[in-house]
């Protein structure tokens, strides 16, 4: 009787052995080094879950709650994160190449050295986050907020940026080579001077190419 009542009062722990399925709850569970490719995790809960070094390629996280989830060195190539809550999540060196992030909350998250190459990211809040050295090469970003985030040494080369907000973002050595910046907002002349671009970088109205462009390697 005691064990039954304890399990009922601790659903996150009790659900750790549950098979992957939509709407499940793996909150607080350790799911490291797992092969979870092509899974349907829609509406599931991964709050405080340790998913580090697991493979999640081609999986569906629509409506998932992943607050404070640890995705360090995880791989989620081609996965879908739509209406997902990833507040304060961590993804050091994680790989999200070709992933779709739509209407997702990533505020106060940490994705240092993660890769989002060729990804599609729309209507997403990525403010107050640590994104140093993230690779967004050839990605499509539309309606994304990087307000007050660290985007130093982030690679935006050949990415398409539309309605991307850089208000208060730290742009030291941020790579804007071959990028059209005419549709971004709140990108100051000082932020451009701290960043790196080239002659093909198209600047917002009222901004000019800094004297230190292109940056020395």
N, C-alpha and C positions, 0 to 999 in steps of 0.2 A: 504493500500500500504506500509506503514511504517513497519508493522509487517511482511509482506511477505519479504521485502528486508532485515530486521534484521535477520529473520530465515535463509535466504539464505547465509548471511555472517557469520552465526554461526552454521555450520553443526553439530558440536559436541553436542551443547545444543539441537538443533532441533531433533537429533536422539535419545535422551534419552528415548522417549516413543515408539521407534520402537520395534517390536517384535524380539526376538532372531532369527537370521538366518545367514548363511554364508555371509561374506563380509560386515556386518553392522558396524556402527561406534557408539560406546558408550563412546567415549573419553570424559573425564571430568565428566562423569555421576556418580550419587550415586546409587549403586546397592547393598546395604548392606542387610543382612538377607534374601536374595532371594534364592528360590529353582530353580536352573538352571541345574539340573542333566541331563545327556544324551543329551546334546545340541551339535549342529554342529556350532562351532564358527570359522571355517576355514577362513583365510583371513580377519578376523574382527579386529577392532581397539578398544583397551581398554586403551589407553594412559591416565595416570592420573585418571583412573577410580577407584572408591572405591568399592571393592568387598568383604570387610571384613565381616566375619561371614556368607558368602553365601555358599551354597553347589553346587559344580560343578562336582560332581562325574561322571565318565564315559563320560566326554565331550571331544570334539575334538577342539584343539587350533592350528591346523597346519597352519603355516604361519601367525599367529596372531601377532599383535603389542601390547605389554603390557608394554611399557616404563613407569616407575614410577607408575605402578598399585599397589594398596593397597589390598593385599590378606591376611591380618592379620586374623588369626583364621578361614580362609576359609577351606573348605574340597574339595579336588580334587582327591579323590581315583580313581585309574585306568584311569585317564585322559591322553590325549596325547598332548604333547607340542613338535611339530616337526617344525624346521625352525622358531621357535618363537623368537621374540625380547622382552626379559624381563629385559632389562637394567634398573638398579636402582629401580627395583620393590621391594616390601616389603611383607614378608610373616611370620610375627611373629606368632609362634605356629600354623601355617597352617599344614594341613595333606595332603601329596601327596603319601601315601602308595600305592605301586603297579602301580604308574604312569610311563609313558614313556617320557623321555626328550631326544630329538635327534637333534643335530645341533642347539642347543638353546643358545642364548646369555644372560647370567645372570651376566654380569660384574657390579660391584659396587652395588650389591643388598644386601638386609638384610633379612635373614631367621632365625633369632635367635629362637632356640627351635622348629623349624619345624621338621616334620617327613617325611622321604622318605624311610621307611622300604619296602624292597622287590621291590624297583623301579628299572628301567633300564635306565641308564643315559649314553649316548654315544656322543662323539664329541661335548662336551659342554664346553663353556668358563665361568667359575665361579670365575674369578680372581678379586682381590681387593674387596672382599665381606666380610660381617659380617655373619658368619655361626656358631657362638658359640652355643654349645649344640644341634646341629642338629643330628638327628638319621638316620643313613644310614645302620642300621642292615640288613644283608642278601641282600643288594642291589648289583647290578652289575654296576660297573663304568668302562667305557672304553673310553680312549681319553678325559679325563676331566682335565681341568686346575684349580688348586686352588692357582695359583701364587699370592703371597702377600695377601692372604686372612686369616682371623682369623678363624681357625678351632679348637679353644680350646674347650676341653671337647666334641668334636664331637664323636659320637659312630660309629665306622666302624666294630664292631664285626661281624664276619662271612660274611663280604662283600667280593666280588671279585673285586680286583683292577688291571686293566691293562692299562698301558700307562697313569697313573695319575700323574700329575706334581705338586709337593709340593714346588717348588722354592719360598723361602721367606715366606712360610706360617707359621703362629704362631700356634704351636702344643702343647700348655700347656695342659696336662692331656687328650690329644686326645687318644681315646680308640682303640688300634689295637689288642686286644685279638683275637686269632684264625684267624689271617689275614695273607695272603701271600703277602708280600711287595716286592718280588723279581722283579716285573715288573713295579714298580713305578719309578719315576725319581726325582732327586734333593732333596732327603730326607736325610738330614745331620745327623751326629752322635749327634750333639747338639739337633736337632729336636726330635730325638728318645729319648734322655735323658729326655726331657721335657714331653714326651708322656707316655702312659701306654701300656704295652704288657705283654705277658706271654711266657712260654716255647714253645708253639705251634706257636707263631708268627714267620714267616719266613722272614728273613731280606735281604735287597739288598746286593749285592756283596760289600765287603769292610767294611760292618757295623757289629757291635757286640752288643750283648744284654747288655743294661745298667745295672749297679749294682742296681739301684733303682726299677727294675722290679721284680715281679709285684707290682703295686702301692698299697699302703694302702688305704682302703676305707675311 
